[in-house]
């Protein structure tokens, strides 16, 4: 993390071994302690691989891909289509576009992210110790994790890439070497949006080449190309987004990934299904799933239904759309059943997203790589019992994307990259443009106090 004291002699790595299980051979000669000191963690092939499991365990925390990053998108882009009804003030500040610099969710995400980045940097620095036959995979997984974490941070704490001025607009600090001892002790400035996105693309491009084609519950080559397609959408490089999505579709399909016949059968699963390209594993030993916590209701192990769905959102669907079946009245409001059940996986990448990305990118480029846009959109529509379209335009493609991926953490970033606007939940006469400073997080007050080189975002 960035605010490390001037002397740090260990790497704290919380190992959620119920989440990622090591093989019997990998468990030999490993210390049972949850915190591994630096020298022990990096002294052997087996321990470096265990540290890699620790990086995944950090990624699955509620502060990151364990749910809150998805929630942030939904709250900031609520658009008077959903409402926060819970007692937690942190999401309410996001909904109301009045985030305080000491918002603990904002702070915890920053800290967890940089702790995860530091773990990956330590792994990359110790690759020579890893068995030669495993080095590409270990390096690829570490680069994947670092790349996706930097991508999420750039979207949350920096202005959108499409705002322009990418060489001068500030994003986040880039740290690419281990933070230990007096090295990289936290006093480092924010880099530009351009620098951060280029590093994300480099990390994920290398990861795609190094990762195995399929890799169980861990990062695979098709997961890396899927995230790359998101990155390229954010920067407006539609040809590259199209190609990355198409590579992911082709490779995933070769390993029997496909759309589920029934839309709601995709969700509330304890194990990965045919449509899942990457998920965060959740079970009774590692139960963190912030989306379930806040979106579900007490009879399913959630809170009191902190997020309700408003009629403005329901009105967007066509009659007969099976996606309407997700909406049920519980705890005094309309809820989505995508996050209903406890101990079920957090969906990070679904195959459906890649078809939508390929359709949009092909349409914008006037191309038909992999399929014509109409075919990809009809593939999504017929699955939810909607009639095929005979022609399509960009507005319809974007609407299909919004409805297919609703409540899964995409909406804020899609609205930003398409230069849309967000209606205020409290005053429908007020709206926020895609590059409004209120739609990005403040740099946490804690970090500003620890690092004099950090500059606060405008408006905070």
Residue pairs with C-beta under 8 A, 6 or more apart in sequence:
1 110
1 111
1 114
1 115
1 118
1 179
1 186
2 110
2 114
2 173
2 175
2 186
2 188
2 447
2 450
2 451
3 111
3 186
3 446
3 447
3 450
3 451
4 179
4 184
4 185
4 186
5 185
6 182
6 185
7 181
7 182
8 179
8 180
8 181
8 185
9 37
9 38
9 180
9 181
10 35
10 36
10 37
10 38
11 36
11 37
11 38
11 41
11 51
11 118
11 119
11 122
11 180
12 35
12 115
13 34
13 35
13 36
13 41
13 51
13 54
13 55
13 57
13 58
13 119
14 34
14 35
14 54
14 57
14 58
15 34
15 50
15 53
15 54
15 57
16 57
16 60
16 285
16 286
17 53
18 283
18 285
18 286
19 56
19 57
19 60
19 281
19 282
19 283
19 285
19 286
20 53
20 56
20 57
20 217
20 218
20 281
22 30
22 49
22 50
22 53
26 46
26 49
26 50
28 46
29 44
29 46
30 46
30 47
30 50
31 40
36 47
36 50
36 51
36 54
38 122
38 180
40 47
41 47
41 48
41 50
41 51
41 122
42 48
42 51
42 122
42 125
42 126
42 129
43 129
44 129
45 129
45 130
45 131
45 134
48 123
48 126
48 129
48 130
48 138
49 130
49 134
49 138
51 119
51 122
51 123
52 123
52 138
52 141
52 142
54 119
55 116
55 119
55 120
55 123
55 141
55 142
55 145
56 141
56 145
56 218
57 286
58 64
58 112
58 115
58 116
58 119
59 65
59 66
59 116
59 145
59 148
59 149
59 280
60 66
60 280
60 281
60 282
60 286
60 288
60 346
61 112
61 288
62 68
62 288
62 289
62 290
62 293
63 69
63 105
63 108
63 109
63 111
63 112
63 113
64 109
64 112
64 113
64 116
64 149
64 152
65 148
65 152
65 280
65 346
65 348
66 280
66 282
66 288
66 289
66 290
66 346
67 288
67 289
67 290
67 291
67 292
67 293
67 294
67 346
68 105
68 109
68 290
69 109
69 152
69 156
69 409
70 290
70 291
70 346
70 408
70 409
71 91
71 290
71 291
71 294
71 409
72 94
72 105
72 109
72 156
72 409
72 412
72 441
73 409
73 410
73 411
73 412
73 413
74 82
74 307
74 407
74 409
74 411
74 412
75 84
75 91
75 94
75 95
76 94
76 95
76 97
76 412
76 422
76 439
77 411
77 412
77 415
77 422
77 439
78 84
78 95
78 422
78 425
79 312
79 411
79 415
79 422
79 423
79 425
80 310
80 312
80 423
80 424
80 425
80 428
81 309
81 310
81 312
81 313
81 316
82 307
82 308
82 309
82 310
82 313
82 407
83 95
83 307
83 308
83 310
83 425
84 91
84 92
84 95
84 306
84 307
85 304
85 305
85 306
85 307
85 308
85 333
86 92
86 294
86 303
86 304
86 306
86 307
87 306
88 294
88 306
90 103
90 104
90 105
90 106
91 105
91 294
91 306
93 99
93 100
93 103
95 425
96 425
96 426
97 424
97 432
97 436
97 438
97 439
98 438
99 106
99 438
99 441
99 442
99 460
100 442
101 442
101 443
101 444
101 445
101 448
101 456
101 460
102 444
102 445
102 446
103 441
103 442
103 444
106 441
106 442
106 444
107 444
107 445
107 446
107 447
109 156
110 153
110 157
110 443
110 444
110 447
111 444
113 149
113 152
113 153
114 175
116 145
116 146
116 149
117 146
117 149
117 150
117 175
118 175
118 178
118 179
120 142
120 143
120 145
120 146
120 149
121 146
121 175
121 176
121 177
121 178
121 179
122 178
122 180
123 138
123 139
123 142
124 139
124 142
124 143
124 146
125 177
125 178
127 135
127 138
127 139
130 138
136 210
136 211
137 210
137 211
137 212
137 215
139 206
139 210
140 206
140 207
140 208
140 209
140 210
140 211
140 212
140 219
140 221
140 224
141 207
141 211
141 215
141 218
141 219
143 203
143 204
143 206
143 207
143 210
144 203
144 204
144 207
144 211
144 219
144 223
144 224
144 227
145 219
146 203
147 199
147 200
147 202
147 203
147 204
147 207
147 224
147 227
148 204
148 227
150 172
150 174
150 196
150 199
150 200
150 203
151 200
151 204
151 227
151 230
151 231
153 171
153 172
153 196
154 171
154 172
154 193
154 196
154 197
154 200
155 234
155 412
155 413
155 416
156 440
156 441
157 171
157 172
157 440
157 441
157 443
157 457
158 169
158 170
158 171
158 172
158 193
158 196
158 440
159 169
159 193
159 435
159 437
159 440
160 234
160 416
160 417
160 434
160 435
161 193
161 197
161 234
161 235
161 236
161 417
162 234
162 235
162 236
162 416
162 417
162 419
162 434
163 169
163 193
163 434
163 435
165 193
166 192
166 193
166 194
166 197
167 192
167 193
167 194
168 192
169 192
169 193
170 190
170 191
170 192
170 193
170 455
170 457
171 190
171 191
171 192
171 193
171 195
171 196
171 197
172 190
172 191
172 196
173 188
173 189
173 190
173 191
173 454
174 191
174 195
174 196
174 199
175 184
175 188
176 199
177 183
177 184
178 184
179 185
179 186
186 450
186 451
187 451
187 452
187 453
188 451
188 453
189 453
189 454
189 455
190 443
190 453
190 454
190 455
197 231
197 234
197 235
200 231
201 228
201 231
201 232
204 224
204 227
204 228
204 231
205 228
207 219
207 224
208 221
208 224
208 225
208 228
208 247
209 221
211 219
211 220
211 221
211 223
211 224
212 220
212 221
213 220
213 221
213 222
213 251
213 254
213 255
214 220
214 221
214 222
214 255
215 221
215 223
217 272
217 279
217 281
219 278
220 277
220 278
221 251
222 247
222 248
222 251
222 252
222 255
222 257
222 277
223 248
223 277
223 278
223 349
225 244
225 245
225 247
225 248
225 251
226 244
226 245
226 248
226 252
226 277
226 278
226 349
226 353
226 354
227 349
228 240
228 244
229 241
229 242
229 244
229 245
229 248
229 354
229 357
229 361
230 241
230 357
230 413
232 238
232 240
232 241
232 244
233 241
233 357
233 360
233 361
233 417
234 413
234 416
234 417
236 417
238 360
238 361
238 364
238 365
239 361
239 365
239 367
241 357
241 360
241 361
242 357
242 358
242 361
242 362
242 365
242 367
242 369
242 370
243 369
245 354
245 355
245 357
245 358
245 361
245 370
246 358
246 369
246 370
248 277
248 354
249 351
249 354
249 355
249 358
249 370
250 370
252 277
252 351
252 354
256 274
257 274
257 275
257 276
257 277
257 351
258 274
258 275
258 351
259 274
259 275
259 351
259 352
259 355
259 379
259 383
260 266
260 273
260 274
260 275
260 383
261 383
262 322
263 322
263 323
263 325
263 326
263 383
263 384
264 322
264 325
264 326
264 337
265 273
266 273
266 275
266 276
266 347
266 350
267 326
267 337
267 338
267 339
267 340
267 344
267 347
268 337
268 338
268 340
268 341
268 344
269 276
269 344
269 345
270 282
270 283
270 343
270 344
270 345
271 345
272 279
272 345
274 351
275 350
275 351
275 352
276 345
276 347
276 349
276 350
276 351
277 348
277 349
277 350
277 351
277 354
278 348
278 349
279 345
279 346
279 347
279 348
279 349
280 289
280 345
280 346
280 348
281 345
282 288
282 289
282 292
282 343
282 344
282 345
282 346
283 343
284 343
287 342
287 343
289 339
289 342
289 343
289 344
289 346
291 338
291 339
291 346
292 300
292 301
292 302
292 339
292 340
292 341
292 342
292 344
293 302
293 303
293 306
294 302
294 303
294 306
294 307
294 339
295 302
295 305
295 306
295 307
295 335
295 336
295 338
295 339
295 340
295 407
296 302
296 303
296 305
296 335
296 339
296 340
296 341
296 342
297 303
297 304
297 305
297 330
297 331
297 335
297 340
298 304
298 331
299 330
300 340
300 341
300 342
301 341
301 342
301 343
302 339
302 340
302 342
304 331
305 330
305 331
305 332
305 333
305 335
307 335
307 336
308 333
308 334
308 335
309 327
309 333
309 334
309 335
309 336
309 407
310 334
313 406
314 324
314 327
314 334
316 399
316 402
316 403
317 323
317 324
317 403
318 386
320 385
320 386
321 384
321 385
321 386
321 403
322 383
322 384
322 385
323 384
323 403
323 404
323 406
325 337
326 336
326 337
326 338
327 334
327 335
327 336
327 337
328 334
328 335
328 337
329 335
336 406
336 407
338 347
338 407
338 408
339 407
347 408
350 405
350 408
352 380
352 404
352 405
353 401
353 404
353 405
353 410
355 376
355 379
355 380
356 376
356 377
356 380
356 397
356 400
356 401
356 404
356 405
358 369
358 370
358 371
358 373
358 376
359 371
359 373
359 374
359 376
359 377
359 392
359 397
359 400
360 373
360 394
360 397
360 398
360 401
362 368
362 369
362 370
362 371
362 372
362 373
362 376
363 373
363 392
363 394
363 397
364 394
370 376
371 379
373 392
373 397
374 389
374 390
374 391
374 392
377 389
377 392
377 396
377 397
377 400
378 388
378 389
380 400
380 404
381 387
381 388
381 389
381 400
382 388
389 396
398 414
398 418
401 410
401 414
402 410
402 411
402 414
405 411
412 439
414 420
415 421
415 422
415 434
416 434
416 435
416 439
417 434
418 434
419 433
419 434
420 434
421 431
421 432
421 433
421 434
422 431
422 432
422 439
423 430
423 431
424 430
424 431
424 432
432 438
432 439
437 457
437 458
437 459
437 460
438 459
440 457
441 457
442 456
442 457
442 460
443 454
443 455
443 456
443 457
443 460
447 454
448 454
448 456
